[in-house]
């Protein structure tokens, strides 16, 4: 029996729209982004294990590949407050990149502590507002892969607002990340900082599928404050969130540098301070 084309189109459209129209809960923004954070922090008593795989690829010439694998435990001891502790392993494969030493290295990178407090809840206010403080201690320089003592402290302000109640949400991140690096064999330490603004928009197409994108503008300075600009870049790319089961989830995100400029340069990309492409895969489950 042949199904009429019009009937088939109606059936497909109904299958796509029916789950969306029947969504009873809004979008939880805690884990839907790859390179950003949402204002949601989870419910009291929640415990989660999460793995985050991050890849960074391509510099101005040669071959550049850097990867990080982080393992994290998340706890929500009280309402509106989340604690996350993690450890990271890193790998570098660098060949013929100007300004960098050829290197193939892998090993334990360091540890992280992430604290988040939600000041305003979207459930009871027009928007959600959360402040995150993340501290890292690293054994390798983030760009060159050289052995180093590196300490980073990141502050991120996350603001969420529903665009379409229970169906679409927009998130704004404002961030500041100072860092101190002492390369092995170098007598003096370096100080750097990164300022950023990011906007993400996600829409729930099905109860188990949220799609959207992230756009990030970042500026790197050769000091703790915004004194000496090293370079700037604009990244954009898609993000997808999958609710695999009641306990398991997966987030996939990819960004490419659409525009950038090293300081005192007329280039249209900053491939000195940043990479051409970045990708992230996050898997987590409640226990």
Helices and strands as residue ranges (DSSP letters): H 5-21, E 47-57, E 63-78, E 81-95, E 103-120, E 128-140, E 147-164, E 168-183, E 190-206, E 209-221, E 229-243, E 248-262, E 277-286
